[in-house]
Amino acid sequence: MPETLRGGRYRLLGVLGEGSQAHTFEALDTTTNTRLAIKRFRVRGARSWKDVELAEREARVLSELDHPNLPRYIEHFEEEGALFLVMEKVEGQTLAELRRDGGSIGPRELVRFLDDAATILGYLHGRAPSVIHRDIKPQNVIRRPDGSFALVDFGSVRDRLRPDGGSTVVGTFGYMAPEQFQGRALPATDLYGVGATAIACLTGEEPENLPHKGLAIDVRRALGPARDARLTALLERLLEPDPDRRPNDLGRALHETLGDRRDDRQRSSAHRRGAKSSIPPNAWAPPRSRHDPALGPLLLLILTLSLFVARVATFSVFRVALPLVLGILAWFFGGSLRRAAERCLEIGRAGEYGLRNAARRVRGMQPLKGQRRRGRPPRYRVGTEQTIDTEGEAVEDADDDRYEPRERRERR
């Protein structure tokens, strides 16, 4: 390993990784005092011209990319019979290093990985022509200190189809989609690598060591009885051996499988910096009630005003007007009207309680539970199997005189 490159501009500090085709070094740019990653390809010692072609392709493709979850290209040059690619050093740990050090990635972090992977692949596959990574695996995914994920090592990248068809078989066994063994690579090929990386991180096993059903990984057996049904369904789709049945758009697959269930705290840093997120809010969070839809600003305003008017009307009618009128009439016509006034007050309290809970749900707050006025109002019998208290909550009916209407107890 030389000490410096480019006339002393780059000082090599150590080896970051080794492969069959290249070595990656950590380096210091003495002009800016920043840490970089420099990949060296031995052109003179290459086993075939294909190795040189892949090295040149990686440099060319990386120079055309600009995405917050990909390493930033600096330059590439030739020196002493080798090709050097200089790029930003992505800080953090690869998923392979995390597993080796005893760490793990749980469902929450997996959501973030899938979201970042969806934005990356959406960017790569959306280019013209599409850029296919072809080697997505734990060694090529870095978890940054802020929890976001970056995709590195474009040494196997393919950015165009040969006019006469065919391609080179590249990738890593266990993470390669079946079509890669035929020399084919499609956008769906990268989705297989994402699925294989995800299941390897969740189980701690290499994909080829997991139980299989035919040509496919048996995701249900691999994840065990505590598996999440939505996660299982998603991974089964990503690891489908047939590329024609496998999704070719990770963002769409996440939407279709997860719906709108995701906690806002699981958003990727790329999304926070303005990149388009591929998973909607609240994925893998408890599903919303069918009476609690995601509200738009206009509908939210209309519901809030309606609930406010309903609370004012309930208070005015059942807590003020009717009790006052019935109370005055009770002075002339007896106690039944006084009890009717009490009923109106109780109905008003129950209505206000329900409307207040509805307003809290519209604002995204938890409904009030167990918060009652001091001195619970009496419960009234409804049918023979259930009683309902005046605040609208059903309870089991017990054949107990305490739950009979007051008039019936007094007549008896």
Residue pairs with C-beta under 8 A, 6 or more apart in sequence:
1 12
1 15
1 23
1 25
2 12
2 80
3 11
3 12
4 10
4 11
4 12
5 12
5 27
5 38
5 79
5 84
6 77
6 79
6 84
8 30
9 29
9 30
9 31
10 27
10 28
10 29
10 30
10 36
10 38
10 86
11 27
11 28
11 30
12 25
12 26
12 27
12 38
13 25
13 26
13 27
13 28
13 35
14 25
14 26
15 23
15 24
15 25
15 26
16 24
16 25
16 26
16 37
16 89
17 23
17 24
17 139
18 24
19 155
21 41
21 46
21 51
21 54
21 55
21 155
22 39
22 40
22 41
22 42
22 55
22 155
23 39
23 40
24 37
24 38
24 39
24 40
25 37
25 38
25 39
25 40
26 35
26 36
26 37
26 89
27 35
27 36
27 37
27 38
27 86
28 34
28 35
28 36
29 35
29 36
35 89
36 74
36 86
36 87
36 88
36 89
37 71
37 86
37 87
37 88
37 89
37 90
38 84
38 85
38 86
38 87
39 58
39 84
39 85
39 87
39 155
40 82
40 83
40 84
41 51
41 52
41 55
41 82
41 83
41 84
41 85
42 81
42 82
43 52
43 55
43 78
43 81
43 82
43 83
44 81
44 82
45 81
46 52
50 168
52 83
54 155
54 156
54 168
54 170
55 83
55 85
55 155
56 83
57 157
57 158
57 159
58 85
58 154
58 155
58 157
59 73
59 76
59 83
59 85
60 159
61 131
61 154
61 157
61 159
62 70
62 71
62 73
62 85
62 87
62 154
63 73
63 76
65 73
65 123
65 124
65 131
66 72
67 119
67 120
67 123
67 275
68 269
68 270
68 273
68 275
69 116
69 119
69 120
69 148
69 149
69 150
69 151
69 268
69 270
69 275
70 120
70 150
70 151
70 152
71 87
71 88
71 89
71 90
71 150
71 152
72 87
72 88
73 86
73 87
73 88
74 86
74 87
74 88
75 86
76 83
76 84
76 85
76 86
77 83
77 84
77 86
78 84
90 142
90 144
90 150
90 152
91 142
91 144
91 145
92 142
92 143
92 144
92 145
92 150
93 101
93 103
93 142
93 143
94 138
94 139
94 140
94 141
94 142
94 143
95 105
95 138
95 139
95 141
95 142
95 143
95 197
95 201
96 137
96 138
96 139
98 104
98 105
98 138
98 143
98 201
99 138
99 200
99 201
99 204
104 201
104 204
105 113
105 143
105 201
105 202
106 202
107 202
107 228
107 231
107 284
108 263
108 266
108 284
109 143
109 147
110 198
110 201
110 202
110 231
111 262
111 266
111 279
111 283
111 284
112 147
112 148
112 149
112 266
112 267
112 268
113 141
113 143
113 149
113 197
113 198
113 201
114 194
114 198
114 234
114 250
114 254
114 278
114 279
115 254
115 266
115 267
115 268
115 270
115 271
115 277
115 278
115 279
116 148
116 149
116 150
116 268
116 270
117 136
117 149
117 151
117 194
117 250
118 250
118 251
118 254
118 278
118 279
119 251
119 268
119 270
119 271
119 275
119 276
119 277
119 278
120 151
121 133
121 187
121 190
121 191
121 194
121 250
122 249
122 250
122 251
122 276
122 278
124 130
124 131
124 132
124 133
124 190
125 131
125 132
125 187
125 190
125 248
125 249
129 159
129 160
129 161
130 159
130 187
131 157
131 158
131 159
132 157
132 158
132 159
132 185
132 186
132 187
132 189
132 190
133 140
133 151
133 154
133 156
133 157
133 190
133 193
134 156
134 157
134 158
134 170
134 171
134 180
134 185
134 189
134 190
134 193
135 153
135 155
135 156
135 170
135 171
135 172
135 175
135 193
136 151
136 175
136 190
136 193
136 194
136 196
136 197
137 172
137 174
137 175
137 193
137 196
137 197
138 197
138 200
138 201
139 153
139 172
140 151
140 152
140 153
141 149
141 150
141 151
141 152
141 197
142 149
142 150
142 151
142 152
143 149
144 150
144 269
146 269
147 269
148 268
148 269
148 270
149 268
156 170
156 171
158 167
158 185
161 167
166 183
167 183
167 184
167 185
168 183
169 180
169 181
169 183
170 180
171 180
171 193
173 208
174 196
174 200
174 206
174 207
174 208
175 192
175 193
175 196
175 197
175 200
175 207
176 192
176 193
177 188
177 189
177 192
177 193
177 241
177 243
177 246
178 215
178 241
178 243
179 185
179 186
179 189
179 243
180 189
184 243
186 243
186 248
187 248
187 249
188 243
188 246
188 247
188 248
189 243
191 238
191 246
191 247
191 248
191 250
191 253
192 238
192 239
192 240
192 243
192 246
194 238
194 250
195 234
195 235
195 237
195 238
195 239
196 207
196 217
196 239
198 235
198 238
199 207
199 210
199 217
199 219
199 222
199 223
199 235
199 239
200 206
200 207
202 223
203 210
203 222
203 223
205 222
207 217
210 217
210 218
210 221
210 222
211 217
211 218
211 221
211 222
212 218
214 241
215 241
216 236
216 239
216 240
216 241
217 239
219 227
219 232
219 235
219 236
219 239
220 227
220 232
220 236
223 231
223 232
223 235
228 284
230 257
230 258
230 261
230 284
231 284
233 257
234 253
234 254
234 257
234 258
237 246
237 247
237 253
237 257
238 246
238 247
238 250
238 253
240 246
247 253
250 278
251 278
251 279
254 278
254 279
254 283
255 278
255 279
255 280
258 279
258 280
258 283
258 284
259 280
259 283
259 287
260 280
260 281
260 282
260 283
260 288
260 294
261 282
261 283
261 284
261 285
261 286
261 287
261 288
262 279
262 280
262 281
262 282
262 283
262 284
262 285
263 281
263 282
263 283
263 284
263 285
264 281
264 282
266 283
266 284
267 277
267 281
268 275
268 277
270 277
271 277
282 288
288 294
292 361
295 303
295 362
300 362
303 362
304 359
304 362
304 363
307 355
307 358
307 359
307 362
308 359
310 355
311 352
311 355
311 356
311 359
314 348
314 351
314 352
314 355
315 348
315 352
317 348
318 344
318 345
318 347
318 348
318 351
319 344
319 345
319 348
319 349
319 352
322 341
322 344
323 341
323 342
323 344
323 345
323 348
326 337
326 338
326 340
326 341
326 344
327 337
327 338
327 341
329 337
330 337
330 338
330 341
336 407
339 406
339 407
346 377
346 378
346 390
347 390
349 373
349 377
349 390
349 391
350 377
350 389
350 390
350 391
350 392
353 368
353 391
353 392
354 391
354 392
356 368
357 367
357 368
360 366
360 367
360 368
361 367
372 391
376 389
377 389
377 390
377 391
378 390
378 403
378 406
379 387
379 388
379 389
379 390
379 395
379 403
380 387
380 388
380 389
380 390
380 403
380 405
381 387
381 397
381 403
381 404
381 405
382 388
383 397
384 397
385 397
386 394
386 395
386 396
386 397
387 394
387 395
387 396
387 397
387 403
388 394
388 395
389 395
397 403
401 409
